[in-house]
Amino acid sequence: METAQSQEQAAPGAFTAFARFVLCGGGVGAASSFAVMALASWIPWFLANALISVGSTLLATELHARFTFGACACATWHQHAQSAGSAAAAYAVTCAAMVVLQQLVAAPGAVLEQVVYLFASALAGVARFAVLRLVVFARNRQATAAVRTARPAHGTVARTAAPAGPAELCRAA
């Protein structure tokens, strides 16, 4: 049986959640790059990249649901779809940044390309964190808060009369 304190720990603050987001996302990203290289030795690179991208997005979404945002449950298919959409948007941002670089600089060097790519990735990552925290996994925090307020703390139940009118209901909420 979970206590109110353990439920509160399940929903980390913004800084803690962001640190976990970077840790989980970075860890999955690093592992994915090695997995693509390994799988590409058996199948075409574009297919290996597509398969690993799908798998890593599913894994990262589960990690974010359970660890980063404290949902303490498996991510739903709807959350997986939303997470994949945010990942696709982040991919589009990094691609757009590279296209803009190619349009602005005739022959950019490898260092400039890396700087632009990493900057675009960082901006897209911060935006993706915000989308996941405020949209994709926000319902879980609301549901956890509702469960926390609905469950009595130590097995005691206090019964009170229900408010009679709309004014009392608004004050009670």
C-alpha positions in Angstrom: 0.0 0.0 0.0 1.4 3.4 -1.0 1.6 6.2 1.4 0.8 9.8 0.6 4.5 10.6 0.9 5.6 7.9 -1.7 2.9 9.2 -4.0 4.3 12.8 -3.7 7.7 11.5 -4.5 6.3 9.9 -7.6 5.7 13.4 -9.2 9.2 15.1 -9.2 9.7 18.8 -9.5 10.6 20.4 -12.8 14.4 20.5 -12.2 14.5 16.8 -11.1 12.3 15.8 -14.0 14.5 17.7 -16.4 17.7 16.0 -15.0 16.0 12.6 -15.4 14.8 13.5 -18.9 18.4 14.3 -20.0 19.7 11.2 -18.3 17.1 8.9 -19.8 17.0 10.5 -23.2 20.8 10.8 -23.4 21.3 7.2 -22.3 18.8 5.8 -24.8 20.2 8.1 -27.5 23.8 6.9 -26.9 22.7 3.2 -26.8 20.7 3.8 -30.0 23.7 5.1 -31.9 25.6 2.0 -31.1 22.6 -0.2 -31.8 22.2 1.4 -35.3 25.8 0.7 -36.1 25.6 -2.9 -35.0 22.3 -3.6 -36.8 23.5 -1.8 -40.0 26.2 -4.4 -40.4 23.3 -6.9 -41.2 20.7 -4.8 -42.9 20.7 -1.5 -44.8 21.5 1.6 -42.6 18.2 3.4 -43.3 16.2 0.4 -42.2 18.4 -0.1 -39.1 18.0 3.5 -38.2 14.2 3.4 -38.6 13.9 0.2 -36.5 16.1 1.5 -33.7 14.4 4.9 -33.8 11.0 3.2 -33.2 12.4 1.0 -30.5 14.3 3.7 -28.7 11.3 6.1 -28.8 9.1 3.3 -27.2 11.8 2.7 -24.6 12.4 6.3 -23.8 8.6 7.0 -23.5 8.4 4.1 -21.0 11.3 5.5 -19.0 9.9 9.0 -19.1 6.5 7.7 -17.9 7.9 5.6 -15.1 11.0 7.5 -14.0 11.2 11.0 -15.4 7.6 12.2 -14.8 6.7 9.8 -12.0 3.6 8.2 -13.5 4.5 4.8 -11.9 2.7 3.0 -14.6 3.2 1.9 -18.2 2.7 4.6 -20.8 -0.5 4.3 -22.8 -0.6 4.0 -26.6 -1.9 7.5 -26.8 1.1 8.8 -24.8 3.4 6.7 -27.0 1.8 8.4 -30.1 2.2 11.9 -28.6 5.8 11.2 -27.6 6.6 9.9 -31.1 5.0 13.1 -32.5 7.2 15.2 -30.3 10.3 13.2 -31.3 9.3 13.7 -35.0 9.0 17.4 -34.4 12.4 17.5 -32.7 13.9 15.6 -35.7 12.3 18.2 -38.1 13.8 21.1 -36.1 17.3 19.6 -36.3 16.9 18.9 -40.0 15.6 22.4 -40.6 18.6 23.9 -38.7 21.0 21.9 -40.9 19.2 23.0 -44.1 19.3 26.6 -43.0 23.1 26.2 -42.2 23.7 24.8 -45.7 21.8 27.8 -47.2 23.7 30.4 -45.2 27.2 28.9 -45.4 28.5 27.5 -48.7 30.8 24.9 -47.2 30.4 24.7 -43.4 33.1 22.8 -41.5 32.4 19.8 -39.3 32.8 21.8 -36.1 30.2 24.4 -37.3 27.8 21.7 -38.3 28.2 20.0 -34.9 27.6 23.3 -33.1 24.5 24.0 -35.1 23.2 20.5 -34.8 23.8 20.3 -31.0 22.3 23.8 -30.5 19.2 22.8 -32.5 19.0 19.5 -30.6 19.2 21.2 -27.2 16.4 23.6 -28.2 14.3 20.8 -29.5 15.0 18.8 -26.4 13.9 21.6 -24.0 10.7 22.0 -26.1 10.1 18.2 -26.1 10.6 18.1 -22.3 8.0 20.9 -21.9 5.5 19.0 -24.2 6.0 15.7 -22.4 5.7 17.3 -19.0 2.8 19.7 -19.7 0.8 17.7 -22.2 1.7 14.0 -22.6 2.2 13.1 -18.9 0.3 15.9 -17.3 -2.9 13.8 -17.0 -0.9 11.2 -14.9 0.1 13.8 -12.4 -3.5 15.0 -12.2 -4.7 11.4 -11.7 -2.1 10.8 -9.1 -3.1 14.0 -7.3 -6.8 12.9 -7.4 -5.9 9.5 -6.0 -3.8 11.1 -3.3 -6.7 13.3 -2.2 -9.3 10.6 -2.5 -7.4 8.0 -0.3 -7.5 8.5 3.4 -4.1 8.9 5.0 -4.1 6.1 7.6 -7.1 4.1 6.8 -9.5 6.5 8.6 -12.5 7.8 6.8 -14.0 11.1 7.8 -17.5 11.5 6.6 -19.0 14.9 6.1 -22.2 16.1 4.7 -22.1 17.2 1.0 -22.4 20.9 0.4 -25.9 21.9 -0.7 -25.5 24.5 -3.4 -23.1 25.5 -6.3 -21.5 28.2 -4.2 -20.5 25.7 -1.6 -19.2 23.3 -4.2 -17.0 26.0 -5.7 -15.6 26.8 -2.3 -15.0 23.2 -1.6 -13.0 22.7 -4.8 
